[in-house]
Each structure stands twice: as structure tokens, then as C-alpha cells.
Amino acid sequence: MDAATVKTLLEAHLQDCEFRVQGEGNHYDITVIGSLFEGLRPVKKQQLVYAALGDHIADGTIHAVNIRTYTPSQWQELQ
């Protein structure tokens, strides 16, 4: 699997978000920016992202992910 494939999986599961995926093999750094994260606790945000990749994590295709989630306003503050 490659970063572009991981991004495609995320895009299919989480609508209206911006994704930045880096990595190769089975380790990825994932940044997701979306308004769907407004008001959610950090664990819930992570769960939304994991849900998109669950089958691939379960079968070992993806072994490790580092997930960062931001609302659009949080992302703007970082820029």
C-alpha cells in the first residue's frame, strides 16, 4: 500500500475533509482537516479516522498510523 491509496480510503470515508498522508509500506502519518471534528473529543476524532482504515489495520496491511486531526480554524491557527 502507498500514501495515495491510504488517502483514497480516507476520502471515501470522510467527506469534505482535507488529507495529508505521508509514509510507505505499512507506516503512515496522517493529517486530517475538517469541520466534522468541531466539538468532538480527541478519541472520537481518532475513531473516525481509524474507521476508514479498520479493515487494512486488522489484516496488517497498515501497521502503524500517526493521526493528527484539526478543525479548519485550528489548522488556520497553525499556519
C-alpha positions as CSV (number, residue, x, y, z in Angstrom):
1,M,0.0,0.0,0.0
2,D,1.2,3.6,-0.6
3,A,0.2,7.0,0.7
4,A,-2.0,7.7,-2.3
5,T,-4.1,4.6,-1.6
6,V,-4.4,5.5,2.1
7,K,-5.6,9.0,1.1
8,T,-8.2,7.5,-1.3
9,L,-9.5,5.2,1.5
10,L,-9.8,8.3,3.8
11,E,-11.5,10.4,1.1
12,A,-14.1,7.7,0.5
13,H,-15.0,7.5,4.2
14,L,-14.6,11.1,5.4
15,Q,-16.4,13.6,3.2
16,D,-15.4,17.3,2.9
17,C,-12.0,16.9,4.6
18,E,-8.5,17.8,3.5
19,F,-5.9,15.0,3.9
20,R,-2.2,14.9,4.1
21,V,-0.7,11.5,4.1
22,Q,2.9,10.6,4.3
23,G,4.6,7.2,4.6
24,E,5.2,4.0,2.9
25,G,4.9,0.3,3.4
26,N,2.7,-0.1,6.4
27,H,3.5,3.1,8.5
28,Y,1.8,6.4,7.8
29,D,1.5,9.9,9.2
30,I,-2.0,11.2,8.5
31,T,-3.3,14.8,9.0
32,V,-7.0,15.4,8.5
33,I,-8.6,18.8,8.5
34,G,-12.4,19.0,8.5
35,S,-15.3,20.7,10.1
36,L,-16.7,17.3,11.2
37,F,-14.2,17.5,14.1
38,E,-15.9,20.5,15.6
39,G,-16.9,19.8,19.2
40,L,-15.6,16.2,19.2
41,R,-13.3,14.8,21.8
42,P,-9.8,13.7,20.7
43,V,-10.7,10.0,21.0
44,K,-13.8,10.4,18.8
45,K,-11.7,12.2,16.2
46,Q,-9.2,9.3,16.1
47,Q,-12.0,6.8,15.9
48,L,-13.5,8.4,12.8
49,V,-10.1,8.1,11.0
50,Y,-9.5,4.6,12.2
51,A,-12.9,3.5,11.0
52,A,-11.8,4.4,7.4
53,L,-8.7,2.2,7.7
54,G,-10.0,-0.6,10.0
55,D,-10.0,-3.5,7.6
56,H,-6.5,-2.7,6.5
57,I,-5.2,-2.3,10.1
58,A,-6.9,-5.6,11.0
59,D,-5.3,-7.5,8.2
60,G,-1.9,-6.0,8.8
61,T,-1.6,-4.0,5.5
62,I,-1.4,-0.9,7.7
63,H,0.6,-1.5,10.9
64,A,1.1,1.9,12.4
65,V,-0.5,5.3,11.9
66,N,0.1,8.7,13.5
67,I,-3.1,10.7,13.2
68,R,-3.5,14.4,13.7
69,T,-6.9,16.0,13.3
70,Y,-7.8,19.6,13.1
71,T,-10.9,21.7,12.6
72,P,-10.4,24.4,9.8
73,S,-10.0,27.1,12.4
74,Q,-7.4,25.1,14.4
75,W,-5.5,24.5,11.1
76,Q,-5.6,28.2,10.3
77,E,-4.1,29.0,13.7
78,L,-1.1,26.7,12.9
79,Q,-0.4,28.3,9.6
